[in-house]
Amino acid sequence: MRAYALIPARSGSKGLPDKNIMEIDGIPLLAYSVLFGKSLGIDRVLLSTDSQKYAGIGQRYGAECPFLRSAEAASDSAGEHHILADLDARLPKHGIELPDVWVWLKPTCPFRSRDAVQQALRLLENDPSLHSVRIVTAADARIHRINEQGFLEPYFPALWPPERSKIPRTYLPKAYSPFNLEVFRHDGWKERGALFMGTRIKPIVLPCITGLDIDGRDGAEIIKALIEARPRPEFVARYLHA
């Protein structure tokens, strides 16, 4: 089974400019994903970016970047299926066979488990009915929203007893955050479009540190503090590959 790691790193972040290459402990952020991909021992580690500067950084740490991302795949509204379409159309023209499986490594999530990815690859190889595997972390279903009047209310009011202000976490069904890492088949994504990972998705539940993501200044400061702590805590070192 031919497997490629893919780091999608667009340069146009608005909330935290150039977050994908911000330095943490002397290493550009996207390099953590490249080095993790290299540590998996799979066929290729590819970087998809619209920036020559980002491409140079990825290549310096061992990723391949045979071309810059197309304008359509690099727009503010582009989704993962647009990136897949760009790769599908252009990799063969550069002499690179398309993979059987993608290991999708979000560049802003530096904490990962090699064992979990290897388990995901085995699950897909041994069960042809699976579309994909997602690494997930436990989440809290007791979230609220601010309504039109400016007041807090439960995001899932049907699950929240109206006579109670607080409830224990165990009162609601278990919830999981699925935005950490995905391993999915290349075959079939065209037919599914934006539902590129399909519907038969097997979860692998990991500790919450693997769900930490740099989406703004707060997340960046938390992750930077964890990685740059000396001595580095064991629970951080266990999921950091650099």
PASEBA-1860 file (N, C-alpha, C; in nm, 3 decimals):
! residues 242
1> MRAYALIP> 0.085/-0.119/0.000/0.000/0.000/0.000/0.089/0.124/0.000 ~ 0.077/0.203/-0.104/0.161/0.322/-0.118/0.100/0.436/-0.036 ~ 0.179/0.490/0.060/0.129/0.593/0.151/0.218/0.717/0.142 ~ 0.154/0.832/0.130/0.225/0.961/0.129/0.176/1.046/0.245 ~ 0.269/1.111/0.314/0.232/1.216/0.408/0.217/1.345/0.330 ~ 0.120/1.426/0.368/0.095/1.553/0.301/0.081/1.664/0.406 ~ 0.163/1.766/0.394/0.153/1.883/0.481/0.096/1.997/0.399 ~ -0.030/2.038/0.423/-0.089/2.149/0.350/-0.060/2.281/0.422
9> ARSGSKGL> 0.023/2.366/0.363/0.069/2.486/0.434/0.054/2.609/0.344 ~ -0.065/2.667/0.346/-0.089/2.789/0.270/-0.026/2.908/0.343 ~ 0.014/3.010/0.268/0.087/3.122/0.329/-0.003/3.237/0.369 ~ -0.132/3.230/0.341/-0.216/3.348/0.357/-0.295/3.357/0.486 ~ -0.243/3.309/0.597/-0.316/3.316/0.724/-0.343/3.461/0.762 ~ -0.470/3.489/0.797/-0.507/3.626/0.832/-0.496/3.650/0.983 ~ -0.546/3.558/1.066/-0.548/3.579/1.210/-0.410/3.585/1.271 ~ -0.321/3.498/1.226/-0.183/3.493/1.277/-0.093/3.477/1.155
17> PDKNIMEI> -0.052/3.589/1.094/0.025/3.583/0.969/0.148/3.493/0.979 ~ 0.165/3.412/0.874/0.280/3.321/0.863/0.291/3.225/0.982 ~ 0.176/3.186/1.038/0.180/3.095/1.153/0.245/2.962/1.116 ~ 0.233/2.919/0.990/0.287/2.789/0.951/0.439/2.782/0.955 ~ 0.505/2.899/0.959/0.652/2.897/0.963/0.705/2.970/1.087 ~ 0.617/3.001/1.183/0.668/3.064/1.305/0.766/2.970/1.375 ~ 0.872/3.025/1.430/0.975/2.942/1.492/0.937/2.907/1.635 ~ 0.947/2.778/1.666/0.927/2.729/1.802/1.047/2.643/1.836
25> DGIPLLAY> 1.120/2.683/1.937/1.242/2.615/1.977/1.342/2.607/1.861 ~ 1.345/2.714/1.781/1.442/2.723/1.673/1.406/2.648/1.546 ~ 1.283/2.594/1.539/1.240/2.515/1.423/1.112/2.575/1.367 ~ 1.102/2.599/1.235/0.976/2.648/1.178/0.864/2.547/1.202 ~ 0.746/2.596/1.233/0.636/2.510/1.274/0.609/2.398/1.174 ~ 0.604/2.428/1.044/0.571/2.321/0.948/0.677/2.212/0.945 ~ 0.800/2.244/0.991/0.906/2.143/0.992/0.876/2.031/1.090 ~ 0.802/2.059/1.198/0.765/1.952/1.290/0.682/1.846/1.218
33> SVLFGKSL> 0.595/1.889/1.128/0.513/1.795/1.052/0.598/1.719/0.950 ~ 0.691/1.789/0.886/0.780/1.722/0.790/0.861/1.614/0.860 ~ 0.919/1.649/0.974/1.003/1.553/1.046/0.922/1.436/1.098 ~ 0.798/1.463/1.140/0.712/1.352/1.181/0.682/1.262/1.062 ~ 0.648/1.320/0.948/0.623/1.240/0.829/0.743/1.155/0.791 ~ 0.863/1.213/0.799/0.984/1.137/0.768/1.004/1.022/0.865 ~ 0.962/1.041/0.989/0.983/0.936/1.091/0.891/0.816/1.071 ~ 0.788/0.830/0.988/0.692/0.722/0.971/0.744/0.609/0.882
41> GIDRVLLS> 0.846/0.638/0.802/0.900/0.535/0.712/0.807/0.502/0.597 ~ 0.721/0.597/0.556/0.631/0.573/0.443/0.697/0.622/0.314 ~ 0.626/0.612/0.204/0.688/0.630/0.073/0.737/0.771/0.043 ~ 0.655/0.872/0.076/0.694/1.009/0.044/0.636/1.104/0.148 ~ 0.703/1.219/0.162/0.651/1.329/0.243/0.644/1.450/0.151 ~ 0.522/1.496/0.124/0.499/1.605/0.030/0.450/1.729/0.104 ~ 0.489/1.844/0.053/0.440/1.972/0.103/0.359/2.038/-0.007 ~ 0.237/2.079/0.026/0.154/2.155/-0.067/0.146/2.298/-0.016
49> TDSQKYAG> 0.202/2.392/-0.092/0.204/2.531/-0.050/0.199/2.622/-0.172 ~ 0.158/2.746/-0.148/0.156/2.846/-0.255/0.276/2.940/-0.245 ~ 0.368/2.911/-0.153/0.479/3.001/-0.124/0.614/2.936/-0.154 ~ 0.696/3.006/-0.232/0.830/2.955/-0.260/0.914/2.952/-0.132 ~ 0.890/3.049/-0.044/0.962/3.052/0.084/0.926/2.929/0.167 ~ 0.796/2.898/0.178/0.753/2.780/0.252/0.809/2.653/0.190 ~ 0.808/2.649/0.056/0.861/2.531/-0.014/1.007/2.509/0.022 ~ 1.086/2.617/0.025/1.227/2.606/0.059/1.248/2.554/0.200
57> IGQRYGAE> 1.165/2.600/0.294/1.175/2.552/0.432/1.142/2.404/0.439 ~ 1.033/2.363/0.374/0.995/2.221/0.374/1.102/2.133/0.314 ~ 1.159/2.177/0.203/1.263/2.098/0.136/1.388/2.089/0.223 ~ 1.418/2.196/0.296/1.537/2.194/0.382/1.526/2.087/0.490 ~ 1.403/2.058/0.533/1.383/1.958/0.637/1.346/1.820/0.581 ~ 1.342/1.807/0.447/1.327/1.674/0.389/1.199/1.647/0.313 ~ 1.110/1.747/0.298/0.987/1.726/0.222/1.012/1.749/0.074 ~ 0.928/1.688/-0.006/0.927/1.717/-0.150/0.820/1.821/-0.178
65> CPFLRSAE> 0.853/1.915/-0.265/0.755/2.014/-0.309/0.776/2.035/-0.458 ~ 0.722/1.944/-0.541/0.751/1.947/-0.684/0.688/2.064/-0.759 ~ 0.590/2.131/-0.698/0.527/2.247/-0.761/0.454/2.328/-0.654 ~ 0.428/2.454/-0.687/0.348/2.537/-0.597/0.200/2.513/-0.623 ~ 0.121/2.528/-0.520/-0.022/2.503/-0.528/-0.088/2.598/-0.628 ~ -0.188/2.548/-0.701/-0.261/2.630/-0.797/-0.338/2.740/-0.725 ~ -0.376/2.843/-0.800/-0.449/2.956/-0.742/-0.581/2.910/-0.681 ~ -0.652/2.820/-0.749/-0.781/2.772/-0.697/-0.763/2.700/-0.564
73> AASDSAGE> -0.658/2.619/-0.553/-0.635/2.542/-0.431/-0.573/2.626/-0.320 ~ -0.531/2.749/-0.353/-0.467/2.835/-0.254/-0.555/2.952/-0.211 ~ -0.679/2.957/-0.260/-0.766/3.069/-0.226/-0.816/3.058/-0.082 ~ -0.871/3.168/-0.030/-0.922/3.170/0.107/-1.036/3.070/0.127 ~ -1.110/3.042/0.019/-1.226/2.954/0.029/-1.196/2.809/-0.008 ~ -1.071/2.779/-0.042/-1.035/2.644/-0.086/-1.046/2.545/0.030 ~ -1.098/2.427/0.001/-1.104/2.320/0.098/-1.003/2.211/0.067 ~ -1.001/2.111/0.152/-0.906/2.001/0.132/-0.929/1.930/-0.001
81> HHILADLD> -1.054/1.922/-0.046/-1.080/1.854/-0.173/-1.023/1.932/-0.292 ~ -1.008/2.064/-0.278/-0.943/2.141/-0.383/-0.791/2.111/-0.386 ~ -0.734/2.094/-0.268/-0.592/2.056/-0.262/-0.573/1.918/-0.324 ~ -0.662/1.825/-0.292/-0.655/1.691/-0.349/-0.666/1.695/-0.501 ~ -0.756/1.779/-0.552/-0.772/1.790/-0.697/-0.643/1.842/-0.761 ~ -0.579/1.937/-0.696/-0.453/1.993/-0.746/-0.345/1.885/-0.751 ~ -0.335/1.805/-0.645/-0.237/1.697/-0.640/-0.269/1.589/-0.742 ~ -0.397/1.553/-0.752/-0.440/1.447/-0.843/-0.405/1.483/-0.988
89> ARLPKHGI> -0.423/1.609/-1.025/-0.400/1.652/-1.162/-0.253/1.670/-1.194 ~ -0.171/1.705/-1.095/-0.036/1.750/-1.127/0.076/1.657/-1.084 ~ 0.053/1.573/-0.981/0.161/1.482/-0.940/0.206/1.390/-1.053 ~ 0.112/1.324/-1.127/0.157/1.236/-1.236/0.238/1.309/-1.342 ~ 0.208/1.437/-1.366/0.283/1.514/-1.466/0.427/1.538/-1.421 ~ 0.451/1.525/-1.293/0.587/1.540/-1.239/0.651/1.405/-1.208 ~ 0.594/1.300/-1.265/0.653/1.167/-1.250/0.630/1.102/-1.116 ~ 0.529/1.148/-1.042/0.501/1.094/-0.908/0.367/1.021/-0.912
97> ELPDVWVW> 0.370/0.890/-0.888/0.246/0.812/-0.884/0.157/0.859/-0.770 ~ 0.028/0.853/-0.793/-0.066/0.888/-0.687/-0.065/0.779/-0.579 ~ -0.088/0.815/-0.454/-0.081/0.716/-0.346/-0.210/0.637/-0.332 ~ -0.202/0.530/-0.258/-0.323/0.459/-0.215/-0.385/0.529/-0.094 ~ -0.298/0.585/-0.010/-0.342/0.643/0.117/-0.267/0.773/0.143 ~ -0.342/0.871/0.194/-0.282/0.997/0.240/-0.277/0.999/0.393 ~ -0.164/1.046/0.446/-0.154/1.078/0.587/-0.151/1.231/0.594 ~ -0.263/1.290/0.634/-0.282/1.435/0.626/-0.233/1.499/0.755
105> LKPTCPFR> -0.124/1.576/0.746/-0.059/1.632/0.864/-0.078/1.783/0.867 ~ -0.175/1.827/0.945/-0.202/1.970/0.961/-0.078/2.036/1.022 ~ -0.022/2.138/0.958/0.107/2.192/1.006/0.101/2.262/1.140 ~ -0.019/2.294/1.186/-0.031/2.367/1.313/-0.054/2.277/1.432 ~ -0.047/2.145/1.414/-0.063/2.049/1.524/0.067/1.970/1.539 ~ 0.161/2.014/1.624/0.292/1.948/1.629/0.299/1.821/1.714 ~ 0.196/1.791/1.794/0.203/1.676/1.884/0.129/1.557/1.822 ~ 0.203/1.446/1.798/0.145/1.332/1.727/0.205/1.200/1.777
113> SRDAVQQA> 0.141/1.091/1.735/0.186/0.957/1.773/0.215/0.874/1.648 ~ 0.340/0.828/1.636/0.375/0.737/1.524/0.296/0.608/1.532 ~ 0.283/0.554/1.654/0.212/0.427/1.670/0.068/0.438/1.619 ~ 0.003/0.553/1.645/-0.135/0.570/1.602/-0.145/0.574/1.450 ~ -0.051/0.639/1.385/-0.054/0.643/1.239/-0.029/0.504/1.180 ~ 0.065/0.432/1.237/0.090/0.296/1.188/-0.033/0.208/1.210 ~ -0.101/0.226/1.321/-0.225/0.152/1.346/-0.330/0.188/1.242 ~ -0.341/0.317/1.210/-0.438/0.361/1.109/-0.409/0.298/0.973
121> LRLLENDP> -0.281/0.294/0.936/-0.244/0.234/0.808/-0.279/0.086/0.805 ~ -0.256/0.016/0.917/-0.290/-0.127/0.923/-0.442/-0.147/0.912 ~ -0.518/-0.060/0.978/-0.664/-0.072/0.972/-0.714/-0.058/0.828 ~ -0.661/0.037/0.754/-0.704/0.057/0.616/-0.659/-0.058/0.527 ~ -0.539/-0.111/0.554/-0.489/-0.221/0.472/-0.569/-0.349/0.497 ~ -0.611/-0.370/0.621/-0.678/-0.496/0.656/-0.829/-0.492/0.638 ~ -0.886/-0.374/0.623/-1.032/-0.363/0.609/-1.066/-0.275/0.490 ~ -1.088/-0.335/0.372/-1.118/-0.257/0.252/-1.246/-0.175/0.261
129> SLHSVRIV> -1.334/-0.207/0.357/-1.459/-0.132/0.368/-1.441/0.004/0.437 ~ -1.327/0.023/0.504/-1.302/0.151/0.571/-1.264/0.257/0.469 ~ -1.321/0.376/0.485/-1.283/0.489/0.401/-1.162/0.563/0.459 ~ -1.160/0.577/0.592/-1.054/0.656/0.653/-1.046/0.628/0.802 ~ -0.939/0.681/0.861/-0.918/0.673/1.006/-0.885/0.814/1.054 ~ -0.947/0.855/1.164/-0.919/0.987/1.220/-0.864/0.973/1.361 ~ -0.756/1.047/1.388/-0.706/1.059/1.524/-0.789/1.166/1.594 ~ -0.851/1.131/1.706/-0.939/1.224/1.775/-0.898/1.236/1.921
137> TAADARIH> -0.947/1.343/1.985/-0.925/1.361/2.128/-1.059/1.387/2.195 ~ -1.067/1.354/2.323/-1.190/1.375/2.398/-1.224/1.523/2.404 ~ -1.352/1.554/2.388/-1.399/1.692/2.394/-1.513/1.702/2.495 ~ -1.553/1.824/2.527/-1.659/1.847/2.625/-1.784/1.891/2.550 ~ -1.892/1.815/2.563/-2.016/1.846/2.491/-2.098/1.954/2.560 ~ -2.050/2.009/2.671/-2.127/2.109/2.745/-2.104/2.251/2.692 ~ -2.067/2.266/2.569/-2.038/2.398/2.513/-2.166/2.481/2.499 ~ -2.148/2.613/2.505/-2.258/2.707/2.492/-2.232/2.801/2.373
145> RINEQGFL> -2.337/2.869/2.333/-2.323/2.973/2.232/-2.384/3.102/2.287 ~ -2.354/3.213/2.221/-2.416/3.341/2.255/-2.530/3.363/2.157 ~ -2.652/3.374/2.209/-2.768/3.384/2.120/-2.788/3.527/2.069 ~ -2.894/3.547/1.993/-2.918/3.676/1.928/-2.939/3.789/2.029 ~ -2.982/3.756/2.151/-3.002/3.857/2.255/-2.875/3.884/2.336 ~ -2.767/3.812/2.302/-2.641/3.832/2.372/-2.625/3.749/2.498 ~ -2.715/3.648/2.517/-2.709/3.564/2.636/-2.653/3.426/2.602 ~ -2.592/3.363/2.703/-2.543/3.227/2.686/-2.658/3.128/2.687
153> EPYFPALW> -2.647/3.026/2.602/-2.743/2.916/2.604/-2.671/2.790/2.557 ~ -2.716/2.672/2.599/-2.650/2.547/2.558/-2.654/2.532/2.406 ~ -2.542/2.487/2.351/-2.536/2.464/2.206/-2.625/2.347/2.166 ~ -2.643/2.254/2.259/-2.731/2.139/2.234/-2.843/2.140/2.338 ~ -2.940/2.230/2.324/-3.044/2.245/2.428/-3.128/2.120/2.449 ~ -3.141/2.037/2.347/-3.221/1.916/2.364/-3.157/1.819/2.463 ~ -3.025/1.832/2.484/-2.955/1.743/2.576/-2.939/1.802/2.716 ~ -2.969/1.931/2.730/-2.942/2.000/2.856/-3.073/2.016/2.935
161> PPERSKIP> -3.081/1.964/3.057/-3.203/1.980/3.137/-3.232/2.128/3.162 ~ -3.349/2.179/3.123/-3.376/2.322/3.135/-3.381/2.372/3.279 ~ -3.396/2.280/3.376/-3.406/2.321/3.517/-3.269/2.327/3.585 ~ -3.160/2.303/3.509/-3.028/2.298/3.572/-2.933/2.398/3.508 ~ -2.854/2.466/3.593/-2.752/2.559/3.544/-2.622/2.488/3.509 ~ -2.592/2.382/3.588/-2.470/2.306/3.563/-2.502/2.158/3.564 ~ -2.427/2.085/3.484/-2.441/1.939/3.480/-2.302/1.878/3.475 ~ -2.284/1.756/3.527/-2.153/1.689/3.515/-2.126/1.650/3.371
169> RTYLPKAY> -2.000/1.644/3.337/-1.963/1.608/3.200/-2.020/1.473/3.160 ~ -2.028/1.381/3.255/-2.076/1.245/3.225/-2.226/1.240/3.197 ~ -2.295/1.353/3.219/-2.439/1.355/3.193/-2.469/1.348/3.043 ~ -2.381/1.405/2.962/-2.400/1.410/2.817/-2.322/1.298/2.749 ~ -2.360/1.262/2.625/-2.284/1.161/2.551/-2.139/1.205/2.532 ~ -2.049/1.110/2.524/-1.908/1.142/2.499/-1.894/1.213/2.365 ~ -1.806/1.312/2.363/-1.781/1.388/2.240/-1.632/1.386/2.209 ~ -1.600/1.402/2.081/-1.460/1.395/2.037/-1.431/1.504/1.935
177> SPFNLEVF> -1.312/1.560/1.944/-1.266/1.658/1.846/-1.191/1.585/1.734 ~ -1.234/1.600/1.608/-1.176/1.521/1.500/-1.077/1.596/1.412 ~ -1.020/1.705/1.458/-0.943/1.791/1.369/-0.792/1.780/1.387 ~ -0.743/1.662/1.422/-0.602/1.649/1.456/-0.518/1.590/1.342 ~ -0.557/1.473/1.294/-0.479/1.402/1.193/-0.570/1.300/1.126 ~ -0.560/1.289/0.994/-0.644/1.196/0.918/-0.559/1.107/0.829 ~ -0.603/0.984/0.815/-0.540/0.889/0.721/-0.655/0.835/0.636 ~ -0.649/0.860/0.505/-0.764/0.822/0.422/-0.719/0.777/0.284
185> RHDGWKER> -0.807/0.705/0.218/-0.778/0.650/0.085/-0.788/0.760/-0.021 ~ -0.697/0.753/-0.119/-0.707/0.844/-0.233/-0.822/0.801/-0.323 ~ -0.837/0.672/-0.339/-0.942/0.620/-0.425/-1.080/0.660/-0.373 ~ -1.162/0.718/-0.457/-1.299/0.750/-0.420/-1.321/0.895/-0.380 ~ -1.216/0.973/-0.359/-1.237/1.109/-0.312/-1.307/1.194/-0.417 ~ -1.280/1.168/-0.546/-1.342/1.249/-0.652/-1.493/1.238/-0.649 ~ -1.543/1.118/-0.630/-1.688/1.098/-0.626/-1.750/1.163/-0.502 ~ -1.674/1.171/-0.394/-1.729/1.224/-0.269/-1.708/1.375/-0.254
193> GALFMGTR> -1.614/1.434/-0.330/-1.592/1.578/-0.325/-1.553/1.626/-0.187 ~ -1.631/1.720/-0.132/-1.600/1.776/-0.001/-1.610/1.671/0.109 ~ -1.681/1.561/0.083/-1.688/1.449/0.178/-1.576/1.350/0.145 ~ -1.457/1.403/0.123/-1.347/1.325/0.068/-1.303/1.210/0.158 ~ -1.327/1.220/0.288/-1.288/1.112/0.379/-1.394/1.004/0.392 ~ -1.507/1.022/0.323/-1.611/0.920/0.326/-1.690/0.922/0.456 ~ -1.763/0.816/0.478/-1.850/0.807/0.596/-1.811/0.692/0.690 ~ -1.735/0.597/0.638/-1.691/0.485/0.722/-1.554/0.521/0.780
201> IKPIVLPC> -1.558/0.595/0.891/-1.438/0.652/0.950/-1.413/0.588/1.087 ~ -1.300/0.525/1.100/-1.263/0.460/1.226/-1.187/0.560/1.313 ~ -1.227/0.578/1.440/-1.153/0.669/1.528/-1.042/0.599/1.606 ~ -0.936/0.673/1.631/-0.834/0.633/1.727/-0.825/0.747/1.829 ~ -0.855/0.718/1.954/-0.861/0.822/2.057/-0.724/0.836/2.123 ~ -0.672/0.958/2.123/-0.542/0.987/2.184/-0.556/1.094/2.292 ~ -0.453/1.113/2.376/-0.458/1.217/2.479/-0.477/1.357/2.420 ~ -0.530/1.447/2.501/-0.570/1.580/2.454/-0.453/1.662/2.399
209> ITGLDIDG> -0.330/1.633/2.440/-0.217/1.711/2.388/-0.207/1.699/2.237 ~ -0.248/1.587/2.181/-0.239/1.569/2.036/-0.343/1.651/1.960 ~ -0.438/1.710/2.032/-0.537/1.796/1.968/-0.504/1.943/1.977 ~ -0.393/1.979/2.043/-0.357/2.120/2.053/-0.320/2.174/1.915 ~ -0.375/2.293/1.883/-0.362/2.347/1.749/-0.334/2.496/1.758 ~ -0.248/2.545/1.670/-0.220/2.688/1.665/-0.316/2.752/1.565 ~ -0.421/2.814/1.620/-0.519/2.881/1.535/-0.522/3.030/1.566 ~ -0.445/3.071/1.664/-0.440/3.211/1.704/-0.327/3.231/1.802
217> RDGAEIIK> -0.317/3.352/1.855/-0.204/3.386/1.943/-0.202/3.302/2.070 ~ -0.320/3.277/2.131/-0.325/3.199/2.255/-0.270/3.058/2.233 ~ -0.319/2.992/2.128/-0.271/2.857/2.098/-0.123/2.854/2.071 ~ -0.073/2.955/2.002/0.070/2.962/1.972/0.153/2.973/2.100 ~ 0.108/3.055/2.193/0.183/3.075/2.318/0.182/2.949/2.404 ~ 0.068/2.879/2.407/0.059/2.756/2.486/0.153/2.650/2.430 ~ 0.147/2.628/2.298/0.231/2.525/2.236/0.378/2.563/2.245 ~ 0.410/2.689/2.226/0.549/2.734/2.237/0.603/2.709/2.377
225> ALIEARPR> 0.522/2.740/2.478/0.566/2.719/2.617/0.590/2.571/2.646 ~ 0.504/2.483/2.595/0.521/2.340/2.618/0.648/2.287/2.552 ~ 0.671/2.326/2.427/0.786/2.273/2.352/0.918/2.329/2.405 ~ 0.918/2.456/2.444/1.043/2.519/2.484/1.074/2.502/2.632 ~ 0.985/2.436/2.708/1.011/2.414/2.850/1.135/2.325/2.868 ~ 1.218/2.361/2.966/1.336/2.283/2.998/1.343/2.261/3.148 ~ 1.352/2.137/3.195/1.352/2.017/3.112/1.215/1.995/3.049 ~ 1.214/1.935/2.930/1.089/1.914/2.859/1.008/1.804/2.928
233> PEFVARYL> 0.883/1.829/2.963/0.802/1.727/3.029/0.790/1.601/2.944 ~ 0.786/1.486/3.010/0.782/1.359/2.938/0.658/1.348/2.850 ~ 0.543/1.399/2.899/0.420/1.386/2.820/0.425/1.473/2.695 ~ 0.513/1.573/2.691/0.534/1.653/2.571/0.631/1.581/2.478 ~ 0.743/1.536/2.533/0.845/1.469/2.452/0.791/1.344/2.382 ~ 0.696/1.276/2.449/0.640/1.153/2.393/0.569/1.175/2.259 ~ 0.514/1.296/2.240/0.434/1.323/2.120/0.498/1.427/2.028 ~ 0.626/1.458/2.050/0.696/1.555/1.969/0.808/1.487/1.894
241> HA> 0.815/1.505/1.764/0.914/1.435/1.682/0.993/1.537/1.602 ~ 1.103/1.582/1.660/1.186/1.681/1.594/1.328/1.669/1.648
END
